[in-house]
C-alpha cells in the first residue's frame, strides 16, 4: 500500500495497545507500510519494553521523517502510568484519539484506519454520548449511509462476510427499524464490498427476520411486506441477490461458497455464526465511509489486560484487510 496506515489505540486499560504492538511486530517483515499510532506514547513505550517486542517507536513530526512506527497524541497531558479498568481518563482519551484519527482520514493524511477496541459503557459513564465507533465515525464524516460488515475465515480458509441491516439497537425495535432504505443500503454496500475485495462475483443472500423466514406469514409478515420486495427491487437494479432465506441455514451455504456475502437483519443474527467459525480472525469493516476503516472483532478484555495474554490474530487480520483495501483502492 502507499501512504500511512493509522491506528487509534482505543481504551488503554484494555488489550488494545497490547494487540496493536503484537500485530505490528508480526506484520513488520511483510511490507514497508508506515504506521501512525494515535495514542499515549508513554504507555506504548512501557508496554513495548514489558512485552519484549522492542519496536522502534518514535514521535511523529512530519510525513517525510524516516522510520516506520510513529506515535502522536492530540492530548496535551499524558495519561497516568497505571489506570483502573474503564477509568474515565482512558475513556476520554479513546474518544479523542478516535476523533483525531477520523479527522486525519478525512484530510487525506491516512490511507486507512484501524481502530483498537473501546468500551462503550466506560465512554458513556464518562459523559460522552456514544453508540459505537462505527456510528461515531459515520457522524464525523457527515454520513448515515454506512453499514457494518464482519468477515473472517475458518481453519480451512472458508470465508463468511456478513453485512448488517441494523446494528446496535434493542432486539424489540428491529422490526420497526427494518426499512426498505436500510435493506437497500446494506445490499448495495455488501455488493460493493465484494468488488472492493476483488472477488470475481458478488452473490448475496438476504436473511429473513423470523424463524424459517416467517413460514409464509405464519411467524410474522416482515418477510412478505418488507424484505422480499426489497430483494426483488435489488434484483431489478442488477444485484445478484436471493432471499429472504432462513437464518438457521443460510450461513452454512455461505460457508460452502454458495454466497459471497450475507445480509443479516440484526446484530446477533449475523455475528453469532461469524464468530462461531472465525472468532480469532474476524474483522469489523465499516462500509460506506469516505475512508477505509477496519477493527478487530473483540472488546477491551479487561480481565486479561496487562498480563501479556491477548491474542493479536484479529488485529493482524484487521491490519491486513486495511492494507488490502488501500492497495485495491
Buried (B, 14 or more C-beta within 10 A) or exposed (E): BEBBBBBBBBBBBBBBBBBBBBBBBBBBEEEEBBBBBBBBBBBBEBBBEEBEBEBEBBEBEEEEEEEBBBBBBBBEEEBEEEBEBBBBBBBBBBBBBBBBBBBBBBEEBBBBBBBBBBBBEBBEEBEBEBBBBBBBBBBBBEEEEBBBBBBBBBEEEBBBBBBBBBBEEEEEEBBEBBEEEBBBBBBBBBBEBBEBBEBEEBBBBBBBBBEBBBEEEEBBBBBBEBBBEBBEBBBEEEBBBBBBBBBBEBBEEBBEEEBBBBBBBBBEBBBEBBBEBBBBBBBBBBBBBEBBBBBBBBBBBBEBBBEEEBBBBBBBBBBBBBBBBBEEE
